[in-house]
Structures are given as structure tokens and as C-alpha cells.
């Protein structure tokens, strides 16, 4: 298997109403952090 060398990335998180949100740069909005969002 070929090793991939990705540059580091700084994720943008915030908390709102006891929910963890992550910024999606493609949609340009904060979305609720779910297992599905971790793989996008």
C-alpha cells in the first residue's frame, strides 16, 4: 500500500447548545459533528 503524506490541517470547531460543530469549508457553514462528518 502506498503511504500518503497529507499536510496538517487545522479544523475549526465550536460548541452551540451542547452540540459540537465543525466548519465545512465547501459548504461554508458549521455542521453538527457526527461520524459521517468526520469522513468528509
N, CA, C and O atoms as a GROMACS GRO file, in nm:
protein
  160
    1UNK      N    1   0.085  -0.118   0.000
    1UNK     CA    2   0.000   0.000   0.000
    1UNK      C    3   0.090   0.124   0.000
    1UNK      O    4   0.191   0.128   0.069
    2UNK      N    5   0.052   0.222  -0.076
    2UNK     CA    6   0.127   0.346  -0.088
    2UNK      C    7   0.094   0.438   0.029
    2UNK      O    8  -0.023   0.462   0.057
    3UNK      N    9   0.196   0.489   0.096
    3UNK     CA   10   0.175   0.582   0.207
    3UNK      C   11   0.146   0.722   0.151
    3UNK      O   12   0.214   0.768   0.059
    4UNK      N   13   0.046   0.787   0.207
    4UNK     CA   14   0.011   0.923   0.166
    4UNK      C   15   0.061   1.022   0.270
    4UNK      O   16   0.051   0.997   0.390
    5UNK      N   17   0.114   1.132   0.223
    5UNK     CA   18   0.169   1.233   0.313
    5UNK      C   19   0.088   1.362   0.298
    5UNK      O   20   0.122   1.448   0.217
    6UNK      N   21  -0.020   1.374   0.377
    6UNK     CA   22  -0.104   1.493   0.371
    6UNK      C   23  -0.048   1.602   0.462
    6UNK      O   24   0.005   1.571   0.569
    7UNK      N   25  -0.060   1.727   0.422
    7UNK     CA   26  -0.017   1.835   0.511
    7UNK      C   27  -0.112   1.846   0.630
    7UNK      O   28  -0.227   1.804   0.622
    8UNK      N   29  -0.063   1.900   0.741
    8UNK     CA   30  -0.151   1.916   0.858
    8UNK      C   31  -0.267   2.012   0.826
    8UNK      O   32  -0.253   2.103   0.744
    9UNK      N   33  -0.380   1.990   0.891
    9UNK     CA   34  -0.497   2.074   0.869
    9UNK      C   35  -0.555   2.115   1.004
    9UNK      O   36  -0.568   2.033   1.094
   10UNK      N   37  -0.589   2.242   1.018
   10UNK     CA   38  -0.647   2.293   1.142
   10UNK      C   39  -0.798   2.297   1.127
   10UNK      O   40  -0.853   2.377   1.051
   11UNK      N   41  -0.865   2.210   1.200
   11UNK     CA   42  -1.011   2.206   1.197
   11UNK      C   43  -1.066   2.319   1.282
   11UNK      O   44  -1.007   2.357   1.383
   12UNK      N   45  -1.180   2.373   1.241
   12UNK     CA   46  -1.247   2.479   1.317
   12UNK      C   47  -1.369   2.419   1.386
   12UNK      O   48  -1.462   2.372   1.320
   13UNK      N   49  -1.366   2.420   1.519
   13UNK     CA   50  -1.474   2.366   1.600
   13UNK      C   51  -1.541   2.478   1.678
   13UNK      O   52  -1.480   2.582   1.704
   14UNK      N   53  -1.665   2.456   1.716
   14UNK     CA   54  -1.731   2.543   1.812
   14UNK      C   55  -1.843   2.464   1.879
   14UNK      O   56  -1.890   2.363   1.825
   15UNK      N   57  -1.885   2.510   1.995
   15UNK     CA   58  -1.994   2.447   2.069
   15UNK      C   59  -2.116   2.538   2.065
   15UNK      O   60  -2.104   2.660   2.079
   16UNK      N   61  -2.232   2.478   2.045
   16UNK     CA   62  -2.356   2.553   2.042
   16UNK      C   63  -2.468   2.464   2.095
   16UNK      O   64  -2.492   2.356   2.042
   17UNK      N   65  -2.535   2.510   2.199
   17UNK     CA   66  -2.647   2.435   2.258
   17UNK      C   67  -2.608   2.291   2.290
   17UNK      O   68  -2.680   2.198   2.257
   18UNK      N   69  -2.493   2.274   2.355
   18UNK     CA   70  -2.441   2.142   2.396
   18UNK      C   71  -2.414   2.049   2.278
   18UNK      O   72  -2.414   1.927   2.295
   19UNK      N   73  -2.391   2.104   2.161
   19UNK     CA   74  -2.356   2.023   2.043
   19UNK      C   75  -2.223   2.072   1.989
   19UNK      O   76  -2.194   2.192   1.990
   20UNK      N   77  -2.142   1.979   1.942
   20UNK     CA   78  -2.012   2.012   1.884
   20UNK      C   79  -2.030   2.033   1.734
   20UNK      O   80  -2.087   1.948   1.665
   21UNK      N   81  -1.980   2.145   1.684
   21UNK     CA   82  -1.992   2.179   1.542
   21UNK      C   83  -1.854   2.187   1.479
   21UNK      O   84  -1.756   2.222   1.545
   22UNK      N   85  -1.847   2.154   1.352
   22UNK     CA   86  -1.722   2.165   1.276
   22UNK      C   87  -1.751   2.246   1.150
   22UNK      O   88  -1.858   2.232   1.089
   23UNK      N   89  -1.655   2.330   1.111
   23UNK     CA   90  -1.674   2.413   0.993
   23UNK      C   91  -1.647   2.332   0.867
   23UNK      O   92  -1.544   2.266   0.856
   24UNK      N   93  -1.740   2.338   0.773
   24UNK     CA   94  -1.725   2.273   0.643
   24UNK      C   95  -1.686   2.380   0.542
   24UNK      O   96  -1.770   2.463   0.506
   25UNK      N   97  -1.561   2.381   0.496
   25UNK     CA   98  -1.518   2.488   0.405
   25UNK      C   99  -1.585   2.483   0.267
   25UNK      O  100  -1.592   2.586   0.200
   26UNK      N  101  -1.634   2.368   0.224
   26UNK     CA  102  -1.702   2.361   0.094
   26UNK      C  103  -1.842   2.421   0.102
   26UNK      O  104  -1.884   2.495   0.013
   27UNK      N  105  -1.913   2.390   0.210
   27UNK     CA  106  -2.048   2.444   0.228
   27UNK      C  107  -2.045   2.580   0.296
   27UNK      O  108  -2.145   2.653   0.295
   28UNK      N  109  -1.930   2.616   0.355
   28UNK     CA  110  -1.909   2.744   0.423
   28UNK      C  111  -2.005   2.765   0.540
   28UNK      O  112  -2.054   2.875   0.562
   29UNK      N  113  -2.031   2.656   0.615
   29UNK     CA  114  -2.116   2.662   0.733
   29UNK      C  115  -2.061   2.567   0.839
   29UNK      O  116  -1.982   2.478   0.810
   30UNK      N  117  -2.105   2.589   0.962
   30UNK     CA  118  -2.076   2.494   1.069
   30UNK      C  119  -2.185   2.388   1.068
   30UNK      O  120  -2.304   2.420   1.060
   31UNK      N  121  -2.145   2.261   1.077
   31UNK     CA  122  -2.240   2.149   1.080
   31UNK      C  123  -2.217   2.068   1.207
   31UNK      O  124  -2.106   2.068   1.261
   32UNK      N  125  -2.320   2.000   1.254
   32UNK     CA  126  -2.307   1.916   1.373
   32UNK      C  127  -2.207   1.805   1.345
   32UNK      O  128  -2.214   1.738   1.242
   33UNK      N  129  -2.114   1.788   1.437
   33UNK     CA  130  -2.009   1.688   1.419
   33UNK      C  131  -2.064   1.549   1.448
   33UNK      O  132  -2.094   1.515   1.562
   34UNK      N  133  -2.077   1.470   1.343
   34UNK     CA  134  -2.126   1.332   1.352
   34UNK      C  135  -2.019   1.241   1.292
   34UNK      O  136  -1.925   1.290   1.229
   35UNK      N  137  -2.030   1.111   1.312
   35UNK     CA  138  -1.932   1.021   1.249
   35UNK      C  139  -1.925   1.040   1.097
   35UNK      O  140  -1.818   1.026   1.038
   36UNK      N  141  -2.036   1.072   1.035
   36UNK     CA  142  -2.035   1.095   0.890
   36UNK      C  143  -1.951   1.217   0.854
   36UNK      O  144  -1.878   1.215   0.754
   37UNK      N  145  -1.960   1.323   0.934
   37UNK     CA  146  -1.883   1.444   0.905
   37UNK      C  147  -1.733   1.421   0.924
   37UNK      O  148  -1.652   1.487   0.857
   38UNK      N  149  -1.693   1.330   1.012
   38UNK     CA  150  -1.551   1.302   1.032
   38UNK      C  151  -1.486   1.249   0.905
   38UNK      O  152  -1.366   1.270   0.884
   39UNK      N  153  -1.561   1.182   0.820
   39UNK     CA  154  -1.501   1.124   0.700
   39UNK      C  155  -1.516   1.211   0.576
   39UNK      O  156  -1.464   1.175   0.470
   40UNK      N  157  -1.584   1.321   0.586
   40UNK     CA  158  -1.599   1.410   0.469
   40UNK      C  159  -1.473   1.488   0.445
   40UNK      O  160  -1.467   1.568   0.352
   0.00000   0.00000   0.00000
